[in-house]
Amino acid sequence: MAETCDSTAPKISIIVPVYNVEKYLRRCLDSIVAQTFTDWECILIDDGSPDNSGVICDEYAEKDSRFRVIHQKNAGVSAARNAGLDAARGEWVGFVDSDDWIEKEMLFSLLSVKDIATTELVMCSVKDTLELGTFMLPDDIDKKDWKNALSAFLPSACAKAFRREIIEANKIRFPIGVKLGEDTCFTYMYLANIHSISWVKEPLYTYFISNPESACHTVSVDTIFEFKTAVEHLESYIENKGRGKDFSYCLYNLKMNVKSRFLFSLEKPDFDKWRNTFSEINSMILINEKSSFKFLVFYSQILKKHDFIAWLIFFVYKAISKNRLKNVRNDI
């Protein structure tokens, strides 16, 4: 149960899973120490790091009692974050990845929105260290319009503040065994249990991409099926909550994300896997003739070394399909 009556509990618990990041960890933790909002605890989960990351965690805990360290055998990022949730005491919960950093006013900004007393989720814009630009939340989100709100933010658990009482009451945890898309599962499972959101438009969270060739940024058949498993897990949870209609367009987009990777992200695009993965949404796609997709696959193979052009073809294809999706949107 959530510890809502503990007067000594901090306002927010920040959970940082730590594994093999000694090169970047101090930068992350220093950004937390520098927060202008001071009523926080930071739970560091040393997930069996083979380097000096665990030692650095202990060093910060010795200097600042707001840091708490959990050392555990390596079990993956989902298990690490879940351990942090089990230990958290704050009214709110936030997640920071150990190689990222946050602006000094982030916690203050998130917890000072004008409707903080009634809102159930607060989020801010995000920037990254590659040339992907800044992910800015739009100005015109209608909080009661889930179709627009859901499309307005990243599925990452980071750059957000969640009410811990809602997490605990609904037994929301990161799915164990899912190595890609676990953030998507957690965030949307939380959304299936709330009705109000707030946001700060400024980019107060920086996503550090240290290795563009890592599993999160490259795609193989294995990673595609990892994400497929995550989407299936999420769909099951949402349907059990009776929120399928609210999230149907969101799930459609997630499934399309999985399917499209078989055409544009593999060394050899595979139409058959595209067709057979989440085949229930094939009928929603405007260009659904096999010959048409083989045409796209052909060009994606030719342009394999020119990712921008290949993805441009894909987005043009999505734009063409948009008219067909109007019926889907109207049914939500």
LUMVEX-151240 format. One record per residue (C-alpha): residue number from 1; residue in three letters; y, x, z. Coordinates in Angstrom, 2 decimals. Layout:
N
+-----+------+---------+---------+---------+
| pos | code |      yy |      xx |      zz |
+-----+------+---------+---------+---------+
| NUM |  ala |       Y |       X |       Z |
...
+-----+------+---------+---------+---------+
This chain:
332
+-----+------+---------+---------+---------+
| pos | code |      yy |      xx |      zz |
+-----+------+---------+---------+---------+
|   1 |  met |    0.00 |    0.00 |    0.00 |
|   2 |  ala |    3.58 |    1.13 |   -0.61 |
|   3 |  glu |    5.32 |    2.62 |    2.42 |
|   4 |  thr |    8.40 |    0.43 |    2.18 |
|   5 |  cys |    9.22 |    0.42 |    5.92 |
|   6 |  asp |    9.38 |    4.19 |    6.50 |
|   7 |  ser |   13.04 |    4.88 |    7.30 |
|   8 |  thr |   12.48 |    8.63 |    6.97 |
|   9 |  ala |   11.11 |    8.34 |    3.46 |
|  10 |  pro |   13.26 |    9.79 |    0.67 |
|  11 |  lys |   14.91 |    7.57 |   -1.91 |
|  12 |  ile |   12.91 |    9.10 |   -4.75 |
|  13 |  ser |    9.75 |   11.16 |   -5.09 |
|  14 |  ile |    9.74 |   13.61 |   -8.00 |
|  15 |  ile |    6.24 |   14.52 |   -9.17 |
|  16 |  val |    5.74 |   17.80 |  -11.03 |
|  17 |  pro |    2.25 |   18.70 |  -12.32 |
|  18 |  val |    1.95 |   22.48 |  -12.53 |
|  19 |  tyr |   -0.47 |   24.50 |  -14.62 |
|  20 |  asn |   -0.05 |   28.03 |  -15.97 |
|  21 |  val |    3.76 |   27.85 |  -16.30 |
|  22 |  glu |    5.02 |   30.77 |  -14.22 |
|  23 |  lys |    7.34 |   31.75 |  -17.08 |
|  24 |  tyr |    9.25 |   28.45 |  -16.93 |
|  25 |  leu |    8.59 |   26.96 |  -13.50 |
|  26 |  arg |   11.58 |   28.40 |  -11.64 |
|  27 |  arg |   13.98 |   26.98 |  -14.23 |
|  28 |  cys |   12.46 |   23.52 |  -13.71 |
|  29 |  leu |   12.52 |   23.69 |   -9.91 |
|  30 |  asp |   16.02 |   25.14 |   -9.81 |
|  31 |  ser |   17.25 |   22.15 |  -11.81 |
|  32 |  ile |   15.78 |   19.86 |   -9.14 |
|  33 |  val |   17.34 |   21.86 |   -6.30 |
|  34 |  ala |   20.72 |   21.60 |   -8.06 |
|  35 |  gln |   20.74 |   17.79 |   -8.05 |
|  36 |  thr |   23.96 |   16.24 |   -6.77 |
|  37 |  phe |   21.82 |   13.43 |   -5.31 |
|  38 |  thr |   20.03 |   15.03 |   -2.37 |
|  39 |  asp |   17.77 |   12.32 |   -0.90 |
|  40 |  trp |   14.62 |   13.34 |   -2.75 |
|  41 |  glu |   11.24 |   14.90 |   -2.21 |
|  42 |  cys |    9.48 |   16.93 |   -4.88 |
|  43 |  ile |    5.69 |   16.95 |   -4.91 |
|  44 |  leu |    4.29 |   19.96 |   -6.75 |
|  45 |  ile |    0.66 |   19.66 |   -7.82 |
|  46 |  asp |   -0.80 |   23.08 |   -8.55 |
|  47 |  asp |   -3.65 |   22.04 |  -10.83 |
|  48 |  gly |   -5.74 |   25.18 |  -10.38 |
|  49 |  ser |   -3.24 |   27.44 |  -12.15 |
|  50 |  pro |   -4.78 |   30.84 |  -13.02 |
|  51 |  asp |   -1.35 |   32.55 |  -12.99 |
|  52 |  asn |    1.28 |   32.80 |  -10.23 |
|  53 |  ser |    2.47 |   29.21 |  -10.58 |
|  54 |  gly |    0.87 |   28.21 |   -7.27 |
|  55 |  val |    2.58 |   31.09 |   -5.48 |
|  56 |  ile |    5.95 |   30.01 |   -6.90 |
|  57 |  cys |    5.33 |   26.46 |   -5.68 |
|  58 |  asp |    4.67 |   27.73 |   -2.15 |
|  59 |  glu |    7.79 |   29.89 |   -2.31 |
|  60 |  tyr |   10.01 |   26.86 |   -3.01 |
|  61 |  ala |    8.31 |   24.81 |   -0.30 |
|  62 |  glu |    8.97 |   27.56 |    2.24 |
|  63 |  lys |   12.68 |   27.63 |    1.35 |
|  64 |  asp |   13.25 |   23.87 |    1.08 |
|  65 |  ser |   11.33 |   21.30 |    3.13 |
|  66 |  arg |   11.90 |   18.67 |    0.44 |
|  67 |  phe |    9.23 |   20.42 |   -1.64 |
|  68 |  arg |    5.61 |   19.62 |   -0.86 |
|  69 |  val |    2.72 |   21.42 |   -2.53 |
|  70 |  ile |   -0.77 |   20.18 |   -3.32 |
|  71 |  his |   -3.26 |   22.80 |   -4.51 |
|  72 |  gln |   -6.31 |   21.40 |   -6.29 |
|  73 |  lys |   -9.02 |   22.45 |   -8.68 |
|  74 |  asn |   -8.09 |   22.03 |  -12.32 |
|  75 |  ala |   -8.56 |   18.39 |  -13.25 |
|  76 |  gly |   -5.93 |   17.77 |  -15.94 |
|  77 |  val |   -2.43 |   16.38 |  -16.00 |
|  78 |  ser |   -3.46 |   12.76 |  -15.34 |
|  79 |  ala |   -5.35 |   13.69 |  -12.16 |
|  80 |  ala |   -2.46 |   15.90 |  -11.06 |
|  81 |  arg |    0.12 |   13.15 |  -11.48 |
|  82 |  asn |   -2.17 |   10.67 |   -9.73 |
|  83 |  ala |   -2.46 |   13.07 |   -6.78 |
|  84 |  gly |    1.31 |   13.12 |   -6.67 |
|  85 |  leu |    1.46 |    9.33 |   -6.69 |
|  86 |  asp |   -1.04 |    9.18 |   -3.82 |
|  87 |  ala |    1.18 |   11.49 |   -1.78 |
|  88 |  ala |    4.57 |   10.00 |   -2.74 |
|  89 |  arg |    6.71 |    8.31 |   -0.08 |
|  90 |  gly |    9.88 |    7.45 |   -1.97 |
|  91 |  glu |   11.17 |    4.02 |   -2.90 |
|  92 |  trp |   11.38 |    5.32 |   -6.47 |
|  93 |  val |    9.15 |    7.73 |   -8.40 |
|  94 |  gly |   10.11 |   10.09 |  -11.20 |
|  95 |  phe |    8.16 |   12.64 |  -13.24 |
|  96 |  val |    9.32 |   16.03 |  -14.50 |
|  97 |  asp |    7.09 |   18.33 |  -16.54 |
|  98 |  ser |    7.02 |   21.86 |  -15.19 |
|  99 |  asp |    8.47 |   23.53 |  -18.28 |
| 100 |  asp |   11.27 |   20.96 |  -18.72 |
| 101 |  trp |   14.51 |   20.67 |  -16.78 |
| 102 |  ile |   16.97 |   18.00 |  -15.75 |
| 103 |  glu |   20.77 |   17.88 |  -15.60 |
| 104 |  lys |   22.22 |   18.13 |  -12.10 |
| 105 |  glu |   23.53 |   14.55 |  -12.18 |
| 106 |  met |   20.33 |   12.94 |  -13.46 |
| 107 |  leu |   19.02 |   11.48 |  -10.20 |
| 108 |  phe |   22.48 |   10.28 |   -9.15 |
| 109 |  ser |   23.03 |    8.63 |  -12.53 |
| 110 |  leu |   19.65 |    6.89 |  -12.57 |
| 111 |  leu |   19.94 |    5.59 |   -9.03 |
| 112 |  ser |   23.58 |    4.51 |   -9.34 |
| 113 |  val |   23.36 |    2.03 |  -12.21 |
| 114 |  lys |   25.29 |   -1.10 |  -11.38 |
| 115 |  asp |   22.22 |   -3.35 |  -11.09 |
| 116 |  ile |   20.06 |   -0.86 |   -9.17 |
| 117 |  ala |   19.28 |   -3.44 |   -6.46 |
| 118 |  thr |   17.46 |   -5.72 |   -8.89 |
| 119 |  thr |   16.31 |   -3.50 |  -11.75 |
| 120 |  glu |   12.69 |   -2.41 |  -11.93 |
| 121 |  leu |   12.96 |    0.56 |  -14.29 |
| 122 |  val |   15.79 |    2.98 |  -15.04 |
| 123 |  met |   15.71 |    5.44 |  -17.94 |
| 124 |  cys |   17.99 |    7.94 |  -19.61 |
| 125 |  ser |   18.29 |    9.60 |  -23.01 |
| 126 |  val |   16.36 |   12.80 |  -23.78 |
| 127 |  lys |   17.00 |   15.96 |  -25.75 |
| 128 |  asp |   14.63 |   18.75 |  -26.77 |
| 129 |  thr |   14.80 |   22.45 |  -27.53 |
| 130 |  leu |   13.67 |   22.26 |  -31.14 |
| 131 |  glu |   15.64 |   20.86 |  -34.04 |
| 132 |  leu |   14.40 |   17.31 |  -33.50 |
| 133 |  gly |   17.75 |   16.33 |  -32.05 |
| 134 |  thr |   18.61 |   14.07 |  -29.14 |
| 135 |  phe |   16.83 |   10.81 |  -28.44 |
| 136 |  met |   19.69 |    8.50 |  -27.55 |
| 137 |  leu |   19.22 |    5.04 |  -26.11 |
| 138 |  pro |   21.23 |    2.47 |  -28.07 |
| 139 |  asp |   24.20 |    0.61 |  -26.61 |
| 140 |  asp |   23.05 |   -2.85 |  -27.61 |
| 141 |  ile |   19.72 |   -3.31 |  -25.82 |
| 142 |  asp |   19.26 |   -6.87 |  -24.66 |
| 143 |  lys |   17.35 |   -6.51 |  -21.39 |
| 144 |  lys |   15.74 |   -9.90 |  -21.91 |
| 145 |  asp |   14.61 |   -9.05 |  -25.43 |
| 146 |  trp |   11.43 |   -7.04 |  -24.96 |
| 147 |  lys |   11.00 |   -6.53 |  -28.70 |
| 148 |  asn |   14.18 |   -4.47 |  -28.86 |
| 149 |  ala |   13.85 |   -2.92 |  -25.43 |
| 150 |  leu |   10.34 |   -1.65 |  -26.09 |
| 151 |  ser |   11.42 |    0.07 |  -29.28 |
| 152 |  ala |   14.35 |    1.73 |  -27.56 |
| 153 |  phe |   12.71 |    4.37 |  -25.39 |
| 154 |  leu |   10.14 |    7.11 |  -25.48 |
| 155 |  pro |    6.73 |    6.32 |  -23.96 |
| 156 |  ser |    6.90 |    9.48 |  -21.83 |
| 157 |  ala |    6.79 |    8.94 |  -18.08 |
| 158 |  cys |    9.60 |   11.48 |  -17.76 |
| 159 |  ala |   13.34 |   10.67 |  -17.82 |
| 160 |  lys |   12.67 |    7.45 |  -15.90 |
| 161 |  ala |   12.69 |    6.09 |  -12.37 |
| 162 |  phe |    9.89 |    3.69 |  -11.44 |
| 163 |  arg |    9.70 |    1.52 |   -8.32 |
| 164 |  arg |    6.76 |    2.82 |   -6.30 |
| 165 |  glu |    6.08 |   -0.58 |   -4.75 |
| 166 |  ile |    5.33 |   -1.97 |   -8.23 |
| 167 |  ile |    3.09 |    1.00 |   -9.07 |
| 168 |  glu |    1.06 |    0.56 |   -5.90 |
| 169 |  ala |    0.92 |   -3.24 |   -5.94 |
| 170 |  asn |   -0.53 |   -3.18 |   -9.46 |
| 171 |  lys |   -2.73 |   -0.09 |   -9.00 |
| 172 |  ile |   -1.09 |    1.73 |  -11.91 |
| 173 |  arg |   -2.36 |    5.24 |  -12.47 |
| 174 |  phe |   -2.67 |    7.70 |  -15.34 |
| 175 |  pro |   -6.05 |    7.24 |  -17.08 |
| 176 |  ile |   -8.51 |   10.00 |  -16.19 |
| 177 |  gly |  -10.26 |   11.53 |  -19.18 |
| 178 |  val |   -7.45 |   10.70 |  -21.60 |
| 179 |  lys |   -5.82 |   13.98 |  -22.65 |
| 180 |  leu |   -3.32 |   12.64 |  -25.18 |
| 181 |  gly |   -1.30 |    9.47 |  -24.77 |
| 182 |  glu |   -1.74 |    9.21 |  -21.01 |
| 183 |  asp |    2.05 |    8.87 |  -20.64 |
| 184 |  thr |    2.01 |    5.94 |  -23.07 |
| 185 |  cys |   -0.68 |    4.24 |  -21.00 |
| 186 |  phe |    1.15 |    4.64 |  -17.71 |
| 187 |  thr |    4.59 |    3.62 |  -18.96 |
| 188 |  tyr |    3.44 |    0.51 |  -20.78 |
| 189 |  met |    1.10 |   -0.53 |  -17.97 |
| 190 |  tyr |    4.14 |   -0.42 |  -15.73 |
| 191 |  leu |    6.15 |   -2.45 |  -18.24 |
| 192 |  ala |    3.43 |   -5.10 |  -18.24 |
| 193 |  asn |    4.32 |   -5.79 |  -14.60 |
| 194 |  ile |    8.13 |   -5.92 |  -14.72 |
| 195 |  his |   10.91 |   -8.00 |  -16.25 |
| 196 |  ser |   14.10 |   -5.95 |  -15.89 |
| 197 |  ile |   15.26 |   -2.54 |  -17.10 |
| 198 |  ser |   18.41 |   -0.46 |  -16.90 |
| 199 |  trp |   19.44 |    2.73 |  -18.65 |
| 200 |  val |   21.86 |    5.62 |  -18.76 |
| 201 |  lys |   22.81 |    6.61 |  -22.28 |
| 202 |  glu |   23.58 |   10.28 |  -21.58 |
| 203 |  pro |   20.76 |   12.77 |  -22.33 |
| 204 |  leu |   20.00 |   14.05 |  -18.83 |
| 205 |  tyr |   16.45 |   15.30 |  -19.42 |
| 206 |  thr |   15.54 |   18.28 |  -21.62 |
| 207 |  tyr |   12.09 |   18.41 |  -23.12 |
| 208 |  phe |   11.09 |   22.05 |  -23.65 |
| 209 |  ile |    8.74 |   22.62 |  -26.57 |
| 210 |  ser |    7.41 |   26.10 |  -25.89 |
| 211 |  asn |    4.57 |   25.98 |  -28.40 |
| 212 |  pro |    4.97 |   23.77 |  -31.50 |
| 213 |  glu |    1.34 |   24.53 |  -32.33 |
| 214 |  ser |    0.00 |   23.01 |  -29.10 |
| 215 |  ala |   -2.25 |   19.95 |  -29.05 |
| 216 |  cys |    0.71 |   17.67 |  -28.38 |
| 217 |  his |    2.47 |   18.76 |  -31.57 |
| 218 |  thr |   -0.38 |   19.35 |  -33.98 |
| 219 |  val |   -2.95 |   16.84 |  -35.10 |
| 220 |  ser |   -6.69 |   17.11 |  -35.57 |
| 221 |  val |   -9.39 |   14.47 |  -35.72 |
| 222 |  asp |  -10.10 |   15.07 |  -32.02 |
| 223 |  thr |   -6.48 |   14.56 |  -30.97 |
| 224 |  ile |   -6.18 |   11.43 |  -33.11 |
| 225 |  phe |   -9.17 |    9.90 |  -31.36 |
| 226 |  glu |   -7.77 |   10.96 |  -27.97 |
| 227 |  phe |   -4.65 |    8.94 |  -28.71 |
| 228 |  lys |   -6.78 |    6.09 |  -30.08 |
| 229 |  thr |   -8.62 |    5.98 |  -26.74 |
| 230 |  ala |   -5.29 |    5.83 |  -24.91 |
| 231 |  val |   -4.09 |    2.90 |  -27.03 |
| 232 |  glu |   -7.39 |    1.05 |  -26.46 |
| 233 |  his |   -7.08 |    1.60 |  -22.71 |
| 234 |  leu |   -3.53 |    0.28 |  -22.77 |
| 235 |  glu |   -4.42 |   -2.76 |  -24.88 |
| 236 |  ser |   -7.21 |   -3.71 |  -22.47 |
| 237 |  tyr |   -4.86 |   -3.51 |  -19.49 |
| 238 |  ile |   -2.12 |   -5.53 |  -21.17 |
| 239 |  glu |   -4.54 |   -8.24 |  -22.29 |
| 240 |  asn |   -5.98 |   -8.49 |  -18.77 |
| 241 |  lys |   -2.44 |   -8.95 |  -17.48 |
| 242 |  gly |   -1.89 |  -11.80 |  -19.91 |
| 243 |  arg |    1.01 |   -9.98 |  -21.57 |
| 244 |  gly |   -0.58 |   -9.50 |  -25.00 |
| 245 |  lys |    1.97 |  -11.65 |  -26.82 |
| 246 |  asp |    4.91 |   -9.81 |  -25.26 |
| 247 |  phe |    3.54 |   -6.46 |  -26.36 |
| 248 |  ser |    1.89 |   -7.33 |  -29.66 |
| 249 |  tyr |    4.53 |   -5.65 |  -31.83 |
| 250 |  cys |    4.51 |   -2.60 |  -29.57 |
| 251 |  leu |    0.72 |   -2.33 |  -29.85 |
| 252 |  tyr |    0.96 |   -2.77 |  -33.61 |
| 253 |  asn |    3.32 |    0.22 |  -33.82 |
| 254 |  leu |    1.10 |    2.35 |  -31.60 |
| 255 |  lys |   -1.94 |    1.52 |  -33.72 |
| 256 |  met |    0.01 |    2.32 |  -36.88 |
| 257 |  asn |    0.94 |    5.66 |  -35.31 |
| 258 |  val |   -2.75 |    6.45 |  -34.87 |
| 259 |  lys |   -3.75 |    5.22 |  -38.33 |
| 260 |  ser |   -0.99 |    7.05 |  -40.20 |
| 261 |  arg |   -2.12 |   10.40 |  -38.87 |
| 262 |  phe |   -5.32 |   10.15 |  -40.87 |
| 263 |  leu |   -3.21 |   10.13 |  -44.03 |
| 264 |  phe |   -0.45 |   12.58 |  -43.26 |
| 265 |  ser |   -1.44 |   14.90 |  -40.44 |
| 266 |  leu |   -4.90 |   16.19 |  -41.30 |
| 267 |  glu |   -5.73 |   19.14 |  -43.50 |
| 268 |  lys |   -7.65 |   16.69 |  -45.66 |
| 269 |  pro |   -6.29 |   13.13 |  -45.46 |
| 270 |  asp |   -9.08 |   10.65 |  -44.85 |
| 271 |  phe |   -8.56 |    7.15 |  -46.20 |
| 272 |  asp |  -11.89 |    5.83 |  -44.88 |
| 273 |  lys |  -11.00 |    6.77 |  -41.30 |
| 274 |  trp |   -7.57 |    5.24 |  -41.84 |
| 275 |  arg |   -9.15 |    1.97 |  -43.03 |
| 276 |  asn |  -11.75 |    1.78 |  -40.24 |
| 277 |  thr |   -9.47 |    2.69 |  -37.32 |
| 278 |  phe |   -7.85 |   -0.40 |  -35.81 |
| 279 |  ser |   -8.95 |   -2.31 |  -38.88 |
| 280 |  glu |   -7.73 |   -5.55 |  -37.27 |
| 281 |  ile |   -4.16 |   -4.70 |  -38.27 |
| 282 |  asn |   -4.95 |   -3.88 |  -41.90 |
| 283 |  ser |   -4.10 |   -7.41 |  -42.97 |
| 284 |  met |   -0.60 |   -7.02 |  -41.50 |
| 285 |  ile |    0.25 |   -4.16 |  -43.82 |
| 286 |  leu |    1.95 |   -4.99 |  -47.08 |
| 287 |  ile |    0.43 |   -2.16 |  -49.11 |
| 288 |  asn |   -3.21 |   -2.68 |  -48.24 |
| 289 |  glu |   -5.01 |   -2.11 |  -51.53 |
| 290 |  lys |   -7.27 |    0.91 |  -51.44 |
| 291 |  ser |   -5.84 |    2.27 |  -54.68 |
| 292 |  ser |   -2.30 |    2.16 |  -53.32 |
| 293 |  phe |   -3.23 |    4.18 |  -50.26 |
| 294 |  lys |   -5.21 |    6.67 |  -52.33 |
| 295 |  phe |   -1.99 |    7.19 |  -54.26 |
| 296 |  leu |   -0.19 |    8.03 |  -51.04 |
| 297 |  val |   -3.04 |   10.26 |  -49.90 |
| 298 |  phe |   -2.93 |   12.11 |  -53.20 |
| 299 |  tyr |    0.74 |   12.91 |  -52.74 |
| 300 |  ser |    0.30 |   13.87 |  -49.10 |
| 301 |  gln |   -2.31 |   16.43 |  -50.21 |
| 302 |  ile |   -0.01 |   17.86 |  -52.87 |
| 303 |  leu |    2.87 |   18.04 |  -50.44 |
| 304 |  lys |    0.83 |   19.28 |  -47.51 |
| 305 |  lys |    3.01 |   22.35 |  -47.15 |
| 306 |  his |    6.16 |   20.28 |  -47.30 |
| 307 |  asp |    5.90 |   18.14 |  -44.20 |
| 308 |  phe |    9.38 |   16.67 |  -44.52 |
| 309 |  ile |    8.67 |   15.25 |  -47.98 |
| 310 |  ala |    5.24 |   13.96 |  -46.94 |
| 311 |  trp |    6.72 |   12.15 |  -43.95 |
| 312 |  leu |    9.56 |   10.85 |  -46.10 |
| 313 |  ile |    6.95 |    9.16 |  -48.29 |
| 314 |  phe |    5.39 |    7.64 |  -45.17 |
| 315 |  phe |    8.68 |    6.26 |  -43.86 |
| 316 |  val |    9.47 |    4.80 |  -47.28 |
| 317 |  tyr |    6.08 |    3.12 |  -47.15 |
| 318 |  lys |    6.89 |    1.72 |  -43.70 |
| 319 |  ala |   10.23 |    0.42 |  -44.95 |
| 320 |  ile |    8.49 |   -1.38 |  -47.81 |
| 321 |  ser |    6.09 |   -2.90 |  -45.30 |
| 322 |  lys |    8.90 |   -4.13 |  -43.08 |
| 323 |  asn |    9.25 |   -7.48 |  -44.85 |
| 324 |  arg |    5.62 |   -8.26 |  -44.10 |
| 325 |  leu |    6.20 |   -7.39 |  -40.45 |
| 326 |  lys |    8.95 |   -9.97 |  -40.07 |
| 327 |  asn |    6.26 |  -12.60 |  -39.58 |
| 328 |  val |    4.69 |  -10.47 |  -36.87 |
| 329 |  arg |    8.04 |  -10.06 |  -35.10 |
| 330 |  asn |    8.78 |  -13.76 |  -35.24 |
| 331 |  asp |    5.47 |  -14.56 |  -33.58 |
| 332 |  ile |    6.18 |  -12.36 |  -30.55 |
+-----+------+---------+---------+---------+
